[in-house]
Amino acid sequence: MGDFSYRLTKDARVQIAHRGRHVVTLAGPRAARFAERAGAAAGDAELQLLMARVTGNFKRGNERAAR
């Protein structure tokens, strides 16, 4: 299980949280596109990456890989 989680609301919005804290709420076409991609995600790692990208909280290329 990763650090990100999401939930769909009754009014077709998507709320994304990181470690239990609300980060972003998606509505309209962005929410629909996210829900579609989340349903098609192959596993938890792919879903975590999708949520990281949507929130803008993903690797920027300056992190070093662990040896």
C-alpha positions as CSV (number, residue, x, y, z in Angstrom):
1,M,0.0,0.0,0.0
2,G,1.3,3.4,-0.9
3,D,1.2,6.9,0.5
4,F,-1.6,8.1,-1.8
5,S,-5.3,7.3,-1.5
6,Y,-8.4,8.5,-3.3
7,R,-12.1,8.5,-2.9
8,L,-15.0,9.2,-5.2
9,T,-17.7,11.4,-3.9
10,K,-21.5,11.3,-4.7
11,D,-21.2,14.4,-6.8
12,A,-18.6,12.8,-9.2
13,R,-15.6,14.4,-7.7
14,V,-12.3,12.7,-6.8
15,Q,-10.5,13.6,-3.6
16,I,-6.8,12.6,-3.4
17,A,-4.9,12.4,-0.1
18,H,-1.3,11.9,0.7
19,R,-0.6,10.1,4.0
20,G,-4.1,10.9,5.1
21,R,-4.0,14.7,4.3
22,H,-6.2,16.1,1.6
23,V,-4.1,17.3,-1.4
24,V,-6.4,17.9,-4.3
25,T,-10.0,17.6,-5.5
26,L,-10.7,16.8,-9.1
27,A,-14.0,17.7,-10.7
28,G,-15.5,17.5,-14.2
29,P,-13.5,16.0,-17.0
30,R,-10.4,15.7,-14.9
31,A,-12.2,13.6,-12.4
32,A,-13.8,11.4,-15.0
33,R,-10.5,10.8,-16.8
34,F,-8.8,10.0,-13.4
35,A,-11.5,7.5,-12.5
36,E,-11.2,5.8,-15.8
37,R,-7.5,5.5,-15.6
38,A,-7.7,4.4,-11.9
39,G,-10.1,1.6,-12.9
40,A,-7.7,0.4,-15.6
41,A,-4.6,0.6,-13.4
42,A,-2.7,-2.8,-13.4
43,G,-1.7,-2.6,-9.7
44,D,-1.1,-0.5,-6.7
45,A,2.3,0.8,-8.0
46,E,0.7,2.1,-11.2
47,L,-2.2,3.6,-9.2
48,Q,0.2,5.4,-6.8
49,L,2.2,6.8,-9.8
50,L,-1.1,8.0,-11.4
51,M,-2.1,9.9,-8.2
52,A,1.4,11.3,-7.8
53,R,1.3,12.7,-11.3
54,V,-2.2,14.2,-10.9
55,T,-1.1,16.0,-7.7
56,G,2.2,17.1,-9.2
57,N,4.0,15.3,-6.4
58,F,6.3,13.0,-8.3
59,K,10.0,12.6,-9.0
60,R,11.5,15.5,-10.9
61,G,14.6,13.7,-12.0
62,N,17.1,15.0,-9.4
63,E,16.7,12.1,-7.0
64,R,19.5,9.6,-6.9
65,A,18.6,5.9,-7.1
66,A,19.5,3.8,-4.1
67,R,22.5,1.5,-4.7
